[in-house]
Amino acid sequence: MSLRGDVCVVTGACGFLGKSLVKLLLEEEKMAEIRLLDKHVQPEFLKSLEDCRSDTKLNVFEGDIRDCDFVREACRGASVVFHTAAIIDVTESVKWSEIYGVNVKGTQLLLEACIQENVASFIYTSSIEVMGPNSRGEPIFYGSEDTVYDCTLKFSYSKTKKEAEQRTLQANSEVLQNGGQLATCALRPMYIYGEDSHFLLGHMRDGIRNKNVLYRTSRAEARVNPVYVGNVAVAHLQAARCLKDPQKRNVIGGKLYFISDDTPPISYSDLNHVLMSPLGFSIQEKLPLPFCLLYVACFFLDILCTMLRPFIRIALCPRGDASPLNSNSNYICQEAPKISYQQPKRKKVRCH
C-alpha cells in the first residue's frame, strides 16, 4: 500500500531519526506534502533535501508541540502523523515538568489534534527504555512483544515514554470528527545508531580527549540488539503503509512492535568501538572500576544529585545507568519488520 498523494506530518523532523525518515519518504514515496515539525528547522537540512524532493511539497512548521493551536494547524489536512519528537534525557538533568510536558502532554495534544482534524493514522516512536531493566537487573534473552517482564521504571525519560506510548495505543479506534476512526501503533526501536548520532559523537569527543582511546562503560558480555537508523525509518514507513491498508489496519492498530535488524548482538561500548575503529580509535579493555564498585559509586552520586536538585541540577549518571548499560537484552521481533543493516532499505519488509 503506497502513501502516494498523502500529506504527512513528521514531528522532530530535524532529529536523528526524523531526518532519516524524511529523506526516506522523499525517496520511496510520491507524497503530496511532507510537513517538517520541529522547534527549529535548519536551512542546511532543507537544502540537503532538494535533490530528492521531486514534486513533493515541503512545509516547515517551527514551534512547540505543547502549543495546541500550533499542532492543530500542522495536522490540518494531513492523513498520517509520524511522532518522533521527544526529550531524550539519560542523566536526569531535565526538570520533570519540562520532559513530561513535551513527551506526554505533547503526545496527547497531537492525538487530540488528529481526532479534531481527521488524521487517519498515528505512528508513535517509543523506546526500548520502557522495558526496564527491573531493579534486579535481570537480563532478557530472546524477548518478543509477548514477553512478560516485571519492572518499575525509575527515570523520567522511560516513565514519560511509557505513558505516552500507553496514551497512543489507547487512542486507537477513537472516532474522528468526520466519523472515521483513528488508527495508532507504537514502535519500540532497540538502541539506534547511525549517521548524525549525538551519542556516538559524544563518545568520539571523549575518546579524542583520552588520546583516541574510547571509554568502556559496559561489559563486553552485556549484549544488546542495536538497530541502524535507516532501518528504523523503514519500519515507520511500513507501519504507515499497513495502517493505510484496510485489510491490515485493524490488525496493526492499537499494538506495539519492537524494531530490530540483523546487526549482531553487542555491548554498547563495543558497538562504539566497531563503528569508530576505522578512524583509529581503540577501547579500554575493562571497566574503570569493578562493576560492583561502579554501581556503588553511581548510587552515592544519585543521592548527591537528589540532595542538590532543589538548588542545582547536575548531569551525572543515575545509579540505574550502571544496570541498563551492563544488562543483556536481546529481542526477537515476532511481528515487527526485520531488515538488513548491511543493506538498509533494500530488503522487502512485511508487517504480518
N, C-alpha and C positions, 0 to 999 in steps of 0.2 A: 504493500500500500504506500503510495507516494504522497509527499506533502506538497506536491506541485500546486501553485496558486494560493497556498495558505499564507496567513500572516501570523508570525510567531514573536513572542517576547522572550528575550534571554536576560535574566537578571544576573548581576555580577559578570556582565559581558566582557569586562576587561580584566577579569581574574584569571588565574592559572587554567582552570577548566573552561571557563567561559570563552576565552579566546580560541581555544581548540575547537569548541563546539560551534562557534560562529563560522569559523573557516570551513569546518566540515559541512555545515548546512549549505554554504555557498557552493561548495564543490560537488556535493552529492544530490542536492535538490534544486528545483527551479521554483523557489518560493516567490510570492508576490512581494513580500516585505519581511525584513528582519528588524526588530526594534531592539536596540542595544541599551539596556537599562543599567546604569551604574552611577556612583557618586560623581565620578569624573571619567570621561571617555577621552583617552589620549589621541590627539590628531595623528600621531605616527602610526597608531594601530589602524585607524581608518584608512590611512594611505596604503598600508600593507595589504588591505583587502581589495584594492582597486583591480588587481589582475584577475581575481576570481569571482567578482560580484555579478558579472553578466548583466541580466536585466532586473535582477533582484534589487528592490529599493532598500536602502539602509537608512533608518531613522534613529537619531540619538535622543535618549531620554536621560538627562542628568538630574539626579535628585535623590531623595531619601525614601526607602521603601516603608518607612514609618509614616509617611505622608499619604493619607487616604486619598485625597483628590489626585495626587500625582500618580499613584498606582492605578487608579480607575482610568485616568487618561491614557496611560501606557497600555492598558488591557483593552481599551475600547476598539472593537472591530477585529480583535485577534481571535485565532482559533486554538492556539496552544501556547502554554507558558512553560518555559524551562527555568526552574528556580534554583540557580546555583549559588546565589549570593548568600554570604554568611560571614560573621566574625569568627575567625579561627584563632582561638586563644589556648595555647598549650602551657602557659606559665602563670595562669590566674592573675594576669596583670590588668585585665579589663573589668570595670565595675559591672556588677550583676545587672543593674538597671540598663546598662548600655547593651550588653550581649543578649539579654532577654528581649529587650526592645527590638533589636534587629532580627535575631534568629527565630523568635517565637511570634511576637506581635507583628513583625513584618510579614511573616508567612501567613498569619491569619488574615491580615489586610489584603494580601494578594488573593487568597482563596475567596474572600468576600467580594473582591473586585471581579473575579472570574464569574461568580454567580450573577452579579449585577450586570455585567457586560456580556454575558452569554458566551464565555470562553469554554469550549468543549473539553479540553484536555489540560492536565496539570501534571508535570513531572518534577518531583522533588529530589534534589541531591542530598541524600543523608550521608552517613559516615559509619565506618566500622567501629568508631569510638562508642556508639550507642550500645555495643555489646559488652562493654566492660574493659578489662577483666574484672572479676569479682575480688573481694577483699583478700581472698586466699591466693590470688594469682594463678588459679587453676588453668591449665592450657586447654585449648580446643583443637582437636585433631579431626580433620575431615568433616568439618561442620557444614551445615546447609541451612536453608530457610526454616527448616522444621526442627533444628537443634534447640533443645531446651537448656538454657544456661542462666542460672540464677545469679544475679548480680545487683549491687546497689551502686548507682553512678555517683561519683563524688565531685566531679569537676563541672564548672559552668558550661563549658563547651559541649560535653557529652550530654548533660542534662537538657540543655536547650535544643540540641539537635534531636534528641529523643522525643521531646514534647512536640516539636514542630512536625516531626515525622508522623506522630500519632494523629495530630490535627489534620494533616494531609490525607491520611488514609480514612479518617472518619468523615471527611468531606466527600468521599466518593459517593456517587448517585444523588448528590444534592440537586434539587430542581432549580434550573436556571430561569431567568426572567421570561424567556421565550417558551418555556415549557419543556425544554430538553433537559438532559442530565449531565452533570459534571463527572468526568472520569479522571481519577487520580492514581498515581502509583509512586512508590519511593524506591530509589536506587541507593544501595549501600556499597560504594566502592571500597576496595582494600586501600592500603597506603598508595597514593598516587605519585608517580614520578614522571619526569619528562622535561621537555624544554620549558624554560622560564619558571622552574620550581623555586620559590623563595627559600624553602627549607634546604634544598640542595645547594643553593648559592650561599646560604648561611654557613653550612658545613664547609664549603670551599673556602670562605673567608677565614674561618677558624683554622683550617688546615694551613693556609698560607702564613698566618701568624705563627704557626707551630712548625715552620720550616718544611712545609709541604708534607706534613705527617697528619693524617686525619685522626681526630679523637675517637676512641671507641666508647660508645655509650650503651652498647647492648652486647650480650654474649653471643658468640657465633652460633651456638646451638638453639638460641631463641628465634626460630624462623617464622616468618610471616609470608603472606601472599601479596607482594607488590603488584600493581597494575599500571600499565602505561596510559598516560593521559589521553592519547589519541583513541585508545580502545574504550575508555570511559565515555568519551564523546560519542563514539559509535553506539554504545549501549543506550545513551539518551535518545539518539535518533531512532533506534529500533523500537524503543518504548513508545515514542510518539507515533510511529507508523502503526504499531499494534493497537494503540488506543484509538486510532482513526478507523481501523478496520472493524466493521460492525460485528464480524464473527469472533474477533478476539477481544473486543473492548470489554465485554462482561467478564472474561476470563482473567485479563490482566488488571483491570481496575480494582482498586482497594487493596492491592497486595504490595509487598516489598520484595526486593531482589538484591542479592549480593552480586557484585560485579568483580570478576577476576579475568585474567587471561593466562597464557601459559608461561609467564615469567616464572622461573624456578623459585621455589621457596628459599628464602634467605633472610638473614637478620638485617635490621635497619642499617647498622654500621657497615656491614659487608656489602650491602647494596650500594651505599655511597661510594665505597672503595671501587667496586666493579665499574661504576659509571665514571669515576674520576681518575682511575689508574692510567688511562691513556694520556692524561695530562701530566703524568709524572708524580702523582700522589701515592704515598704509602699509607699504612694504617697501623695504629698501635696494636700489638698482639693481644694485650689483655686490658681489662677494665682498669681505670686508675686506682681503684680500691676493690677489695673483695666484695662480692655482691651484698653480703650481709652488712658490711660496714657502710657501703654506699646507701643502702636502704635506711640505715640508722641516721646517716648524715642528712638525707632528704627529709626524714621525719622531724629532726630538730630544726631544719631550715623552714619547714612548713609551719611549725609552731612559731618561729620567729616572725615569719611573714604575717601570720594571723594576728599576733600581738601588735605589729606595727601598722596593720591595714587601716585602722581608723585615722592614722596620721599620714601614711605614705604607702603606696603600692610598689612592692619590689618584685621585679620579674625574675623569680627564681623557680626552679623546678619543684612542684609539689611532690610530696613523698610518693604518691602513687605513680609518678613517672618512672620510678625505678622498676615498677611492676609491668606496665604495658610494654616498655622497651625490652624487657627481658622475659617475656612470656611467649609461648607458642600459640599461634592462631592460624590454622590452615582450614580453608573453606572449599567445599565442592559446591558450586552454584548449580543446583538441580534445574532451575528454571531460567536463570539469567543468562545473557549472552556470554560465551567464552570465545575469545578472539586471540589470534597470534600476536604477541608483542613484537615479533620479528618482522611481521608484515601487516602493520596496522592498516585497517580499512580495506584490506584486500580480500579477506575471507568473507564468505556469506554467513550471516548470523541469523539465527531464528529464535523467536520467543515462543516457547511451547505453551 
